[in-house]
Amino acid sequence: MKLERHSKIVELIGKYEIETQEELAEYLNKEGYNVTQATVSRDIRELKLSKIQTENGRQKYAVFHPQTAFNDKYIRILHDSFLSMDMAQNILVIKTVSGMAMAVGAALDSLHFGEIVGCIAGDDTVMCAVRTVDDTIVLMDKIKKLIAG
């Protein structure tokens, strides 16, 4: 149950701009997890969540990634290798420069997008299984922003 709840927390903070423990508890309760603020507080500590500033200046919970230097490299791989992307329901298909699909798939995995369930890569194509059709649209926007710089 705890692993499922932790997975749901990561999904929720990837999908919504959650600012407080109480707000996260409300989302979890709506999803069928009967939690208290104390449980949420413990989960936040165990998941090593931290608060980051959003574009509008507010704070939200996010998964802490201490390897930001690696994130910059992964973003550069995406930027340099990306050719196009398209969606088929909850599958995101990304076309890359020949030979770079595995690197792009690894970059996407390392950036821990909450919308992605998993990626599989060939030579020049990455297929990402995404949780929902709506998440696919959100993910495409996130990738476009990363590539644009």
Backbone torsions as a table, in degrees:
resi	resn	phi	psi	omega
1	MET	NA	-40.8	-177.7
2	LYS	-64.5	-42.7	178.9
3	LEU	-62.4	-41.4	177.9
4	GLU	-63.3	-42.1	-180.0
5	ARG	-65.4	-42.5	178.0
6	HIS	-62.0	-41.9	177.4
7	SER	-62.1	-41.6	179.1
8	LYS	-65.5	-38.5	178.5
9	ILE	-61.7	-47.1	179.3
10	VAL	-61.1	-41.0	177.5
11	GLU	-62.6	-46.0	-177.1
12	LEU	-65.1	-43.1	-178.8
13	ILE	-72.7	-20.3	173.4
14	GLY	-76.8	-27.0	-175.3
15	LYS	-93.7	-36.1	-175.7
16	TYR	-121.5	156.0	174.7
17	GLU	-90.1	86.8	-175.5
18	ILE	-92.0	121.9	-173.4
19	GLU	-98.4	-28.8	-173.3
20	THR	-130.1	161.2	175.6
21	GLN	-62.8	-37.5	-179.9
22	GLU	-63.9	-41.2	178.4
23	GLU	-64.4	-41.1	177.4
24	LEU	-64.5	-40.4	177.6
25	ALA	-61.8	-39.9	178.1
26	GLU	-61.7	-46.4	178.3
27	TYR	-60.5	-43.4	-180.0
28	LEU	-64.0	-41.8	178.4
29	ASN	-63.1	-38.4	176.4
30	LYS	-63.5	-29.7	-179.9
31	GLU	-85.9	1.9	176.3
32	GLY	97.1	7.1	177.4
33	TYR	-97.2	115.7	-179.0
34	ASN	-83.3	96.1	-175.2
35	VAL	-124.7	156.5	173.1
36	THR	-107.4	170.5	177.5
37	GLN	-61.8	-35.8	179.5
38	ALA	-64.2	-40.5	177.3
39	THR	-63.8	-44.4	179.4
40	VAL	-62.6	-41.9	178.8
41	SER	-59.5	-44.1	178.7
42	ARG	-64.9	-43.0	178.9
43	ASP	-61.4	-42.3	179.4
44	ILE	-59.8	-43.2	178.8
45	ARG	-64.8	-45.9	-178.3
46	GLU	-65.7	-35.8	179.6
47	LEU	-82.6	-5.6	-177.6
48	LYS	55.9	43.2	177.4
49	LEU	-75.0	149.9	175.7
50	SER	-135.3	167.6	177.8
51	LYS	-98.5	136.7	176.6
52	ILE	-125.6	160.4	179.8
53	GLN	-85.2	136.7	178.1
54	THR	-88.6	174.0	-179.7
55	GLU	-61.4	-29.0	-179.1
56	ASN	-91.2	10.4	175.5
57	GLY	88.8	-3.1	178.8
58	ARG	-86.3	176.8	179.6
59	GLN	-108.1	149.8	173.7
60	LYS	-148.9	158.1	176.7
61	TYR	-75.7	144.8	177.0
62	ALA	-149.0	156.7	175.5
63	VAL	-73.1	130.5	-178.1
64	PHE	-78.6	126.9	177.4
65	HIS	-124.4	98.8	-176.4
66	PRO	-68.3	-13.9	-175.6
67	GLN	-94.1	58.6	-177.7
68	THR	-64.7	-27.9	176.8
69	ALA	-63.0	-39.0	176.8
70	PHE	-66.7	-40.0	178.6
71	ASN	-57.6	-41.1	177.9
72	ASP	-61.1	-39.3	178.4
73	LYS	-66.5	-41.8	179.4
74	TYR	-64.8	-38.9	177.6
75	ILE	-64.2	-39.7	177.4
76	ARG	-63.8	-39.1	176.4
77	ILE	-60.6	-46.0	177.7
78	LEU	-58.9	-47.9	-177.7
79	HIS	-61.0	-44.9	-175.1
80	ASP	-78.4	-24.5	-172.9
81	SER	-104.9	-18.1	-174.5
82	PHE	-69.9	133.7	173.2
83	LEU	-113.0	-49.7	-178.8
84	SER	-163.3	169.2	173.8
85	MET	-149.6	153.3	178.3
86	ASP	-150.7	159.6	-179.0
87	MET	-118.2	147.7	172.4
88	ALA	-130.3	92.2	-173.9
89	GLN	60.1	-117.1	-178.4
90	ASN	-100.8	24.6	174.2
91	ILE	-112.8	125.8	175.5
92	LEU	-102.2	124.2	179.8
93	VAL	-108.4	120.5	-178.6
94	ILE	-115.0	125.8	175.9
95	LYS	-94.7	135.7	-177.9
96	THR	-127.1	171.8	170.5
97	VAL	-60.2	143.9	-178.2
98	SER	-52.4	130.8	178.3
99	GLY	87.0	-1.9	-174.2
100	MET	-109.0	1.4	-176.0
101	ALA	-61.6	-41.8	-179.7
102	MET	-64.0	-38.3	178.2
103	ALA	-65.9	-40.6	178.2
104	VAL	-65.8	-42.8	177.3
105	GLY	-60.0	-43.5	177.8
106	ALA	-64.2	-39.2	178.2
107	ALA	-62.5	-45.3	179.1
108	LEU	-61.7	-43.2	178.1
109	ASP	-61.8	-41.5	-176.2
110	SER	-70.4	-24.8	-180.0
111	LEU	-81.2	-6.0	172.2
112	HIS	52.9	49.9	173.6
113	PHE	-67.1	125.2	-178.4
114	GLY	-64.3	-20.0	-177.7
115	GLU	-77.9	-24.3	-174.9
116	ILE	-86.4	128.2	174.3
117	VAL	-85.0	-39.6	178.8
118	GLY	-177.8	161.7	179.7
119	CYS	-125.5	150.3	172.2
120	ILE	-134.3	138.8	-173.3
121	ALA	-130.7	146.1	172.4
122	GLY	-108.9	-135.1	179.9
123	ASP	-84.1	-46.7	-176.5
124	ASP	-133.6	15.8	-178.9
125	THR	-138.2	133.9	174.0
126	VAL	-116.0	131.9	174.1
127	MET	-114.5	124.0	179.9
128	CYS	-111.1	124.8	171.8
129	ALA	-81.2	122.8	-176.5
130	VAL	-114.4	147.8	-173.1
131	ARG	-56.5	-47.2	-177.5
132	THR	-142.7	168.1	175.8
133	VAL	-62.2	-43.4	178.6
134	ASP	-60.6	-40.4	178.1
135	ASP	-64.6	-32.5	178.5
136	THR	-63.1	-42.1	178.6
137	ILE	-65.0	-43.8	177.7
138	VAL	-61.0	-44.7	-179.2
139	LEU	-62.7	-41.7	178.5
140	MET	-60.4	-40.9	177.6
141	ASP	-63.2	-42.8	179.4
142	LYS	-61.9	-43.9	-179.5
143	ILE	-66.1	-41.9	178.0
144	LYS	-59.1	-41.7	179.6
145	LYS	-65.5	-40.4	178.8
146	LEU	-63.5	-43.1	-177.4
147	ILE	-69.1	-37.0	-179.6
148	ALA	-67.9	-23.1	178.6
149	GLY	89.4	NA	NA
